[in-house]
């Protein structure tokens, strides 16, 4: 499911960003081509005007100037003197240029009203016209030299170089866009995978949570059903025994459901705390008194360590912090062997309070330290302990995070595990 979603999101993201990129590229290409064409036409106009100005001032034309004008400016020039082509003009005209000059002469008359034959010439001033044909920029002019003498000039500039430049420019834009789209696709692939990963992991956790919860609920339910069947044929004394089993398993299911509801509330962010000023030393003393006898029954020694100076109050939900301490001490009761010690301590730093529950029991291997906060995780030596479902530390961590604090596990000096709660002042 997530693999298909990953592919679809990648294609969608690449398509949208690629479409925007193509649109922007087309706009930039349009602007660039217009600029290139405008620059080319402006250059042609200036060069053609320079040639006309030169022709206006000269009474004799040299072959060398004609060649330099054509080679330096990239122009094809046809000049007629009273409708008689110049001799050097005939030597350099190709068939294509002759056709282009003929078409330019016709268009000058048809579109611009400029008769290069001089039939309608009624001015002593130069008349000129600039326009564009399919493959040429064109400048036409009639330059009067005397009362009965005039020059007709047609200047062409081939657009082949410009068209080649525009094609190369388009190819360059195309290659850049293609590479950019490929880069966008690769980026989208990794980016969407990173975005989907939390969803995939959350879905996996939910599936594992449901599977583990179903397994944990099935066990006491199976015991209850089998006990009910056995009660039908049991004696009164045995019925009391089976009733006690059903009660215990029912209480176990109730605790499990309560823990699951707590986790669900944390997941949907509906789990609320009610912070109020709290004296942490008093809270630890109450917890110590509640668990001291239970520790003695398990043949464990519970110690408490409080700072000598008066501590400021901590703004927290005292019932929830007490719940976290109970979870940690319950774990100590279950996992620490008889004859060992459990330590309950409180200290403060410049910005935080530190509450620690430590023991000198078997400890927790480094590779399992992160896993103990996972849902339904239990150490191998605790699989048969029906009092724990592997949700306690997960709930404890959620409560501390609601207080904007941290819950960390470290090794106790000399062996064992230490759980440290850090709460902001």
Secondary structure by P-SEA (a helix, b strand, c coil): caaaaaaaaaaaaaaaaaaaaaaaaaaaaaaaaaaaaaaaaaaaaaaaaaaaaaaaacccccaaaaaaaaaaabbbbbbbccccccaaaaacccaaaaaaaaaaaaaaaaccccccccccccccccccccccccccbbbbbbbbccccbbbbbbbbbbaaaaaaaaaaaaaaaaaaaaaaaaaaaaaaaaaaaaaaaaaaaaaaaaaaaaaaaaaaaaaaaaaaaaaaaaaacccaaaaaaaaaaaaaaaaaaaaaaaaaaaaaaaaaccbbbbbccccaaaaaaaaaaacaaaaaaacbbbbbbbbcccccccccaaaaaaaaaaaaaaaaaccccccbbbbbbccccccbbbbbbbbccccccccccccccccccccccccccccccccaaaaaaaaaaaacbbbbbbbcccbbbbbbbbbcc
